[in-house]
Amino acid sequence: MDYSKSEIIELLFKRKTDNIYLQMFRYCFVGGISFLIDFFIYIGLIEIFNVNYLISAAIAFAISVMANYYLSTSWVFNQSNIENRVIEFNLFILISIMGLVFTEILLFIFIDWLSIGYIISKIIASLLVMLWNFSARRVMFYGT
């Protein structure tokens, strides 16, 4: 089946979908945007303001979660099984906090125990936590 460029853009970026592969693509795209927000705030806090790497990670993560919530609920996934937006947001935050705990533990292990640089450590931790976040959100909000 041949698709035009505009049909591909429509399929990948505009239409609501239940297709797990398209959702994963979109989640990775949104995750990439969230990662850039998270990563540059993390680096900026460390390099410019000399903030501890664990504190920097927590602050950057919190800011990127807000962007991720908006993009995920408006574009990545179809309608949530949870009708109350306050409950949905609180569950989203709970999953994100668990992701932050995983991030902090991984950063501590990579940086303090394995002596891996803080930038590479952040990239590895972010990729691993992204898988957790996608899976947990998909199951919690969409039942699949």
Secondary structure as a PSIPRED ss2 file (coil, helix, strand):
# PSIPRED VFORMAT (PSIPRED V4.0)

   1 M C   1.000  0.000  0.000
   2 D C   1.000  0.000  0.000
   3 Y C   1.000  0.000  0.000
   4 S C   1.000  0.000  0.000
   5 K H   0.000  1.000  0.000
   6 S H   0.000  1.000  0.000
   7 E H   0.000  1.000  0.000
   8 I H   0.000  1.000  0.000
   9 I H   0.000  1.000  0.000
  10 E H   0.000  1.000  0.000
  11 L H   0.000  1.000  0.000
  12 L H   0.000  1.000  0.000
  13 F H   0.000  1.000  0.000
  14 K H   0.000  1.000  0.000
  15 R C   1.000  0.000  0.000
  16 K C   1.000  0.000  0.000
  17 T C   1.000  0.000  0.000
  18 D C   1.000  0.000  0.000
  19 N C   1.000  0.000  0.000
  20 I H   0.000  1.000  0.000
  21 Y H   0.000  1.000  0.000
  22 L H   0.000  1.000  0.000
  23 Q H   0.000  1.000  0.000
  24 M H   0.000  1.000  0.000
  25 F H   0.000  1.000  0.000
  26 R H   0.000  1.000  0.000
  27 Y H   0.000  1.000  0.000
  28 C H   0.000  1.000  0.000
  29 F H   0.000  1.000  0.000
  30 V H   0.000  1.000  0.000
  31 G H   0.000  1.000  0.000
  32 G H   0.000  1.000  0.000
  33 I H   0.000  1.000  0.000
  34 S H   0.000  1.000  0.000
  35 F H   0.000  1.000  0.000
  36 L H   0.000  1.000  0.000
  37 I H   0.000  1.000  0.000
  38 D H   0.000  1.000  0.000
  39 F H   0.000  1.000  0.000
  40 F H   0.000  1.000  0.000
  41 I H   0.000  1.000  0.000
  42 Y H   0.000  1.000  0.000
  43 I H   0.000  1.000  0.000
  44 G H   0.000  1.000  0.000
  45 L H   0.000  1.000  0.000
  46 I H   0.000  1.000  0.000
  47 E H   0.000  1.000  0.000
  48 I C   1.000  0.000  0.000
  49 F C   1.000  0.000  0.000
  50 N C   1.000  0.000  0.000
  51 V C   1.000  0.000  0.000
  52 N C   1.000  0.000  0.000
  53 Y H   0.000  1.000  0.000
  54 L H   0.000  1.000  0.000
  55 I H   0.000  1.000  0.000
  56 S H   0.000  1.000  0.000
  57 A H   0.000  1.000  0.000
  58 A H   0.000  1.000  0.000
  59 I H   0.000  1.000  0.000
  60 A H   0.000  1.000  0.000
  61 F H   0.000  1.000  0.000
  62 A H   0.000  1.000  0.000
  63 I H   0.000  1.000  0.000
  64 S H   0.000  1.000  0.000
  65 V H   0.000  1.000  0.000
  66 M H   0.000  1.000  0.000
  67 A H   0.000  1.000  0.000
  68 N H   0.000  1.000  0.000
  69 Y H   0.000  1.000  0.000
  70 Y H   0.000  1.000  0.000
  71 L H   0.000  1.000  0.000
  72 S H   0.000  1.000  0.000
  73 T H   0.000  1.000  0.000
  74 S H   0.000  1.000  0.000
  75 W H   0.000  1.000  0.000
  76 V H   0.000  1.000  0.000
  77 F C   1.000  0.000  0.000
  78 N C   1.000  0.000  0.000
  79 Q C   1.000  0.000  0.000
  80 S C   1.000  0.000  0.000
  81 N C   1.000  0.000  0.000
  82 I C   1.000  0.000  0.000
  83 E C   1.000  0.000  0.000
  84 N C   1.000  0.000  0.000
  85 R H   0.000  1.000  0.000
  86 V H   0.000  1.000  0.000
  87 I H   0.000  1.000  0.000
  88 E H   0.000  1.000  0.000
  89 F H   0.000  1.000  0.000
  90 N H   0.000  1.000  0.000
  91 L H   0.000  1.000  0.000
  92 F H   0.000  1.000  0.000
  93 I H   0.000  1.000  0.000
  94 L H   0.000  1.000  0.000
  95 I H   0.000  1.000  0.000
  96 S H   0.000  1.000  0.000
  97 I H   0.000  1.000  0.000
  98 M H   0.000  1.000  0.000
  99 G H   0.000  1.000  0.000
 100 L H   0.000  1.000  0.000
 101 V H   0.000  1.000  0.000
 102 F H   0.000  1.000  0.000
 103 T H   0.000  1.000  0.000
 104 E H   0.000  1.000  0.000
 105 I H   0.000  1.000  0.000
 106 L H   0.000  1.000  0.000
 107 L H   0.000  1.000  0.000
 108 F H   0.000  1.000  0.000
 109 I H   0.000  1.000  0.000
 110 F H   0.000  1.000  0.000
 111 I H   0.000  1.000  0.000
 112 D H   0.000  1.000  0.000
 113 W H   0.000  1.000  0.000
 114 L C   1.000  0.000  0.000
 115 S C   1.000  0.000  0.000
 116 I C   1.000  0.000  0.000
 117 G C   1.000  0.000  0.000
 118 Y H   0.000  1.000  0.000
 119 I H   0.000  1.000  0.000
 120 I H   0.000  1.000  0.000
 121 S H   0.000  1.000  0.000
 122 K H   0.000  1.000  0.000
 123 I H   0.000  1.000  0.000
 124 I H   0.000  1.000  0.000
 125 A H   0.000  1.000  0.000
 126 S H   0.000  1.000  0.000
 127 L H   0.000  1.000  0.000
 128 L H   0.000  1.000  0.000
 129 V H   0.000  1.000  0.000
 130 M H   0.000  1.000  0.000
 131 L H   0.000  1.000  0.000
 132 W H   0.000  1.000  0.000
 133 N H   0.000  1.000  0.000
 134 F H   0.000  1.000  0.000
 135 S H   0.000  1.000  0.000
 136 A H   0.000  1.000  0.000
 137 R H   0.000  1.000  0.000
 138 R H   0.000  1.000  0.000
 139 V H   0.000  1.000  0.000
 140 M H   0.000  1.000  0.000
 141 F H   0.000  1.000  0.000
 142 Y H   0.000  1.000  0.000
 143 G C   1.000  0.000  0.000
 144 T C   1.000  0.000  0.000
